[in-house]
Amino acid sequence: MSTPDCTFKNQAAGESQLTANMIQLTIRLLPLLLAGAALTAQTSAKHARTTNPAQEARAIQDSAIIIDTHADTPQRFLDENFDLGTVTSVGEGHMDLEKVRQGNLGAEFFSIWVEPKYAGHFAHRALALIDSVNQQAGRHPGEMMMAYSAEDIVRARSQRPRKFAALMGVEGGHAIENDLHLLRDFYRLGVRYMTLTWSNTNEWADSSGDINDAKVKHHNGLTDFGKEVVREMNRLGMLVDISHVSDKTFYDTLLISRAPVIASHSSARALTNHPRNMTDDMLRAVARNGGVVQVNFFSAFIDEDFRKAYAAQAKERDQAVAAVDEKYKDADAATRYREHDRAQKEWAEKIPRPPLKSLIDHLDHVAKVAGIDHVGLGSDFDGVSSLPQEIDSVADLPKITQALLARGYTAAQVEKVLGGNFLRVFREAERVSREMQGQTAAQSKAAKASK
């Protein structure tokens, strides 16, 4: 019989031998383990080198709900008799249904822009533009549909085949002709945002476009009626758009609005010093409000060198375009539109287009200053004479996705920029509307009960 001490010694000896054997085995296997690790690293590196960034961007582009909040294509519908189903060159226009498919654009806010020359007939012109958008949806029911809510956009993109959602925004508060009845009528007809001003100051809100013009009567921001307009837009569920407005109008609006605001097509003033763009303080204010800044693609709003060159040619350009307008003043509407557009683009082409990097810099700047939850896309397609390199039309939207990924943005962050942020703001504006209308109904009921 072994004593406990002997047993312990035998066990210790066995364990020592086992340890020695394991060490020897590890030494023999070490070269194989190192070789395997090296092969894994080589395979990973090879995979990283062969991954196609364009394919990754395309996958995100195809899965996201992409929303652009400003296109002036209705001018083409109405004045040029353009059909969205007609494929056109990028020189003729930035948008048609084929380009929409290529870029996987999910929803577009078509601009109901009434040029100030229609004074006395603002509402009539706006109604004609609204009708032109509805006409397009009626002509192409298998490919597009009118949308009036955030859920309509989601529903359009959930169908098989997916449909392109068409929405509308009035660009310039002068279109309501100082009448809240007209504002409500526009909402009933499907308008879901209104830009408080265009480049012209109206009777109730100051614009950035003429704020330094001493001949224009200004209001130091919003008038009392202007504040009523903002409140009624909140109640209706119509998004308040602060693109184009003066800085004072912007701050007045944020003090009044109960719902988050949007800048449907504005960029960053810190990068391109244009009064149409927003200062960093304004970007932070939009973030505090819960709103979103939809970055404009126009070369003069995203590149300082282009802005300066474009401003330098302004006098000569305006004279040349005016001469073209005069030459074709008696022509049909389609010819007048085409010749005016061609003249504008010819002058813009005298200046080199900025790189795509300029546009991405603005998206990146807004994301860093306001936050990733407060930036989106507001192209101004069919409303501008110059776009950055590589962006010739809506078909090129995937290049923006690819560029954002190259900057280090995650797929989830890119999807926010492409449309997720705007959908959140749209839903919140709808929620505020329901809340305000519920409060009004409750107050009305209480007033009747007290009689």
Secondary structure as the mmCIF struct_conf table of DSSP 4:
data_model
#
loop_
_struct_conf.conf_type_id
_struct_conf.id
_struct_conf.beg_label_comp_id
_struct_conf.beg_label_asym_id
_struct_conf.beg_label_seq_id
_struct_conf.end_label_comp_id
_struct_conf.end_label_asym_id
_struct_conf.end_label_seq_id
HELX_RH_AL_P HELX_RH_AL_P1 PRO A 4 THR A 50
HELX_RH_AL_P HELX_RH_AL_P2 PRO A 53 SER A 63
BEND BEND1 ALA A 64 ALA A 64
STRN STRN1 ILE A 66 ALA A 71
HELX_RH_AL_P HELX_RH_AL_P3 THR A 73 ASP A 79
BEND BEND2 GLU A 80 GLU A 80
TURN_TY1_P TURN_TY1_P1 LEU A 84 GLY A 85
BEND BEND3 THR A 86 THR A 86
TURN_TY1_P TURN_TY1_P2 VAL A 90 GLU A 92
BEND BEND4 HIS A 94 HIS A 94
HELX_RH_AL_P HELX_RH_AL_P4 LEU A 97 GLY A 103
TURN_TY1_P TURN_TY1_P3 ASN A 104 ASN A 104
STRN STRN2 LEU A 105 TRP A 113
HELX_RH_3T_P HELX_RH_3T_P1 PRO A 116 TYR A 118
TURN_TY1_P TURN_TY1_P4 ALA A 119 GLY A 120
HELX_RH_AL_P HELX_RH_AL_P5 PHE A 122 ARG A 139
TURN_TY1_P TURN_TY1_P5 PRO A 141 GLU A 143
STRN STRN3 MET A 144 MET A 146
BEND BEND5 SER A 149 SER A 149
HELX_RH_AL_P HELX_RH_AL_P6 ALA A 150 SER A 158
BEND BEND6 GLN A 159 PRO A 161
STRN STRN4 PHE A 164 GLU A 171
HELX_RH_3T_P HELX_RH_3T_P2 GLY A 173 ILE A 176
TURN_TY1_P TURN_TY1_P6 GLU A 177 ASN A 178
HELX_RH_AL_P HELX_RH_AL_P7 LEU A 180 ARG A 188
TURN_TY1_P TURN_TY1_P7 LEU A 189 GLY A 190
STRN STRN5 VAL A 191 THR A 195
BEND BEND7 LEU A 196 LEU A 196
BEND BEND8 SER A 199 ASN A 200
BEND BEND9 GLU A 203 TRP A 204
STRN STRN6 ALA A 205 ALA A 205
STRN STRN7 SER A 207 SER A 207
BEND BEND10 SER A 208 ASP A 210
TURN_TY1_P TURN_TY1_P8 ILE A 211 ASN A 212
TURN_TY1_P TURN_TY1_P9 ALA A 214 LYS A 215
BEND BEND11 VAL A 216 VAL A 216
BEND BEND12 ASN A 220 GLY A 221
STRN STRN8 LEU A 222 LEU A 222
HELX_RH_AL_P HELX_RH_AL_P8 ASP A 224 LEU A 236
TURN_TY1_P TURN_TY1_P10 GLY A 237 GLY A 237
HELX_LH_PP_P HELX_LH_PP_P1 MET A 238 MET A 238
STRN STRN9 LEU A 239 ASP A 241
TURN_TY1_P TURN_TY1_P11 SER A 243 HIS A 244
STRN STRN10 VAL A 245 VAL A 245
HELX_RH_AL_P HELX_RH_AL_P9 ASP A 247 ILE A 256
BEND BEND13 ARG A 258 ALA A 259
STRN STRN11 ILE A 262 ALA A 263
TURN_TY1_P TURN_TY1_P12 SER A 264 HIS A 265
STRN STRN12 ALA A 268 ALA A 268
TURN_TY1_P TURN_TY1_P13 ARG A 269 LEU A 271
BEND BEND14 THR A 272 THR A 272
TURN_TY1_P TURN_TY1_P14 PRO A 275 ARG A 276
BEND BEND15 ASN A 277 ASN A 277
STRN STRN13 MET A 278 MET A 278
HELX_RH_AL_P HELX_RH_AL_P10 ASP A 280 ASN A 289
TURN_TY1_P TURN_TY1_P15 GLY A 290 GLY A 290
STRN STRN14 VAL A 292 VAL A 295
HELX_RH_AL_P HELX_RH_AL_P11 SER A 299 ILE A 302
HELX_RH_AL_P HELX_RH_AL_P12 GLU A 304 ALA A 312
TURN_TY1_P TURN_TY1_P16 GLN A 313 GLN A 313
HELX_RH_AL_P HELX_RH_AL_P13 ALA A 314 LYS A 327
TURN_TY1_P TURN_TY1_P17 TYR A 328 ASP A 330
BEND BEND16 ALA A 331 ALA A 331
HELX_RH_AL_P HELX_RH_AL_P14 ALA A 333 ALA A 348
TURN_TY1_P TURN_TY1_P18 GLU A 349 LYS A 350
BEND BEND17 ILE A 351 ILE A 351
HELX_LH_PP_P HELX_LH_PP_P2 PRO A 352 PRO A 355
HELX_RH_AL_P HELX_RH_AL_P15 LEU A 356 VAL A 369
TURN_TY1_P TURN_TY1_P19 ALA A 370 ALA A 370
HELX_RH_3T_P HELX_RH_3T_P3 ILE A 372 HIS A 374
STRN STRN15 VAL A 375 LEU A 377
STRN STRN16 PHE A 381 PHE A 381
TURN_TY1_P TURN_TY1_P20 ASP A 382 ASP A 382
BEND BEND18 GLY A 383 GLY A 383
BEND BEND19 SER A 385 SER A 385
TURN_TY1_P TURN_TY1_P21 GLN A 389 GLU A 390
BEND BEND20 ASP A 392 SER A 393
HELX_RH_3T_P HELX_RH_3T_P4 VAL A 394 ASP A 396
HELX_RH_AL_P HELX_RH_AL_P16 LEU A 397 ALA A 406
TURN_TY1_P TURN_TY1_P22 ARG A 407 GLY A 408
HELX_RH_AL_P HELX_RH_AL_P17 ALA A 411 GLU A 415
HELX_RH_PI_P HELX_RH_PI_P1 LYS A 416 GLY A 420
HELX_RH_AL_P HELX_RH_AL_P18 ASN A 421 ALA A 449
TURN_TY1_P TURN_TY1_P23 SER A 450 SER A 450
#
